[in-house]
Amino acid sequence: MKYGERRNHPWQDIDLRDYENHMCLDDVQQLPKLNEIMKEQFIAYPAKTVMILGVAGGNGLEHIDPHIFDKVYGIDINSDYLAESVKRYPQLLGTYETICCDLSEADVILPETDLLIADLLIEYIGYDCFQNTVKQVKPSYVSCVIQINSDAAFVSASPFRHVFDRLDEIHHSLTEHSLSEAMHAIGYHQRLRSELALPNGKKLVRLDFMRPHKEK
Ligand SMILES: C[S@@+](CC[C@H](N)C(=O)[O-])C[C@H]1O[C@@H](n2cnc3c(N)ncnc32)[C@H](O)[C@@H]1O
């Protein structure tokens, strides 16, 4: 993106380096924690295909074994993030494919996969849109991470804080209970809950869902 250019969606205005530097700060620590969680998400279920919503720069993709997965889709609204994610993992050539789209648009078309991962993404699209995405991708397994805040601010204090100011425009407050209800309403049952504490008093909560029978 050229200096001074402003795009439409708030996430298209955030430089990947600013995002990743913020997420790696000692008192934020979200990038390494999400990386650990993704390693577990990839091996938790008998999936041959996986879609990662809000893949950003590809954090965690080093844990993909191309002998296990036939196809890995990375979805994001920011094309610069996706280009960087492809550059970082040359070993996934032929396995990893990116799709640049705004998941909140009604006309998005996505392929079907066995496993769907959405870590710190549902906050930006809301329950209805997430339900629509799940219904389209028809995964047998869904694994999500949401952030639970102990204070009001969903973006942690940091020297990069101002970079995220426009995220207020699109942020949805989530609860575990409402997410479980939204998934239940489209035929998915919760099968796992785990949480990881962050240094700043926040926590990452992982919720996994599955549907009893895959309808095609
Ligand atoms: C907090 S980051 C996700 C963190 C990432 N999963 C990780 O492990 O580092 C949210 C990501 O979702 C993407 N995103 C937000 N809203 C979106 C939308 N409407 N459609 C597609 N991608 C979106 C952003 O561009 C960003 O890369």
The ligand as an SDF file (V2000), in Angstrom:
LIG
                    3D

 27 29  0  0  0  0  0  0  0  0999 V2000
   -6.9120  -10.3120   14.8820 C   0  0  0  0  0  0  0  0  0  0  0  0
   -6.4910  -10.7840   13.2820 S   0  0  0  0  0  0  0  0  0  0  0  0
   -6.5210  -12.5610   13.3310 C   0  0  0  0  0  0  0  0  0  0  0  0
   -5.3110  -13.1520   13.9710 C   0  0  0  0  0  0  0  0  0  0  0  0
   -4.7820  -14.3650   13.2640 C   0  0  0  0  0  0  0  0  0  0  0  0
   -5.7590  -15.4360   13.2240 N   0  0  0  0  0  0  0  0  0  0  0  0
   -3.4990  -14.7980   13.9540 C   0  0  0  0  0  0  0  0  0  0  0  0
   -3.3830  -15.9550   14.3670 O   0  0  0  0  0  0  0  0  0  0  0  0
   -2.5930  -13.9730   14.0490 O   0  0  0  0  0  0  0  0  0  0  0  0
   -7.9910  -10.5630   12.3690 C   0  0  0  0  0  0  0  0  0  0  0  0
   -7.7910  -10.8630   10.8830 C   0  0  0  0  0  0  0  0  0  0  0  0
   -9.0680  -10.9610   10.2840 O   0  0  0  0  0  0  0  0  0  0  0  0
   -9.0780  -10.2360    9.0740 C   0  0  0  0  0  0  0  0  0  0  0  0
  -10.4520   -9.7620    8.8630 N   0  0  0  0  0  0  0  0  0  0  0  0
  -11.1380   -8.8990    9.6500 C   0  0  0  0  0  0  0  0  0  0  0  0
  -12.3650   -8.6600    9.1440 N   0  0  0  0  0  0  0  0  0  0  0  0
  -12.4720   -9.4120    8.0120 C   0  0  0  0  0  0  0  0  0  0  0  0
  -13.5060   -9.5990    7.0490 C   0  0  0  0  0  0  0  0  0  0  0  0
  -14.6530   -8.9300    7.1230 N   0  0  0  0  0  0  0  0  0  0  0  0
  -13.2730  -10.4460    6.0090 N   0  0  0  0  0  0  0  0  0  0  0  0
  -12.0820  -11.1050    5.9100 C   0  0  0  0  0  0  0  0  0  0  0  0
  -11.0640  -10.9590    6.7940 N   0  0  0  0  0  0  0  0  0  0  0  0
  -11.2460  -10.1230    7.8380 C   0  0  0  0  0  0  0  0  0  0  0  0
   -8.0850   -9.1000    9.3000 C   0  0  0  0  0  0  0  0  0  0  0  0
   -7.5820   -8.5630    8.1000 O   0  0  0  0  0  0  0  0  0  0  0  0
   -7.0200   -9.7730   10.1480 C   0  0  0  0  0  0  0  0  0  0  0  0
   -6.0010  -10.3350    9.3760 O   0  0  0  0  0  0  0  0  0  0  0  0
  1  2  1  0
  2  3  1  0
  2 10  1  0
  3  4  1  0
  4  5  1  0
  5  6  1  0
  5  7  1  0
  7  8  2  0
  7  9  1  0
 10 11  1  0
 11 12  1  0
 11 26  1  0
 12 13  1  0
 13 14  1  0
 13 24  1  0
 14 15  1  0
 14 23  1  0
 15 16  2  0
 16 17  1  0
 17 18  1  0
 17 23  2  0
 18 19  1  0
 18 20  2  0
 20 21  1  0
 21 22  2  0
 22 23  1  0
 24 25  1  0
 24 26  1  0
 26 27  1  0
M  CHG  2   2   1   9  -1
M  END
$$$$
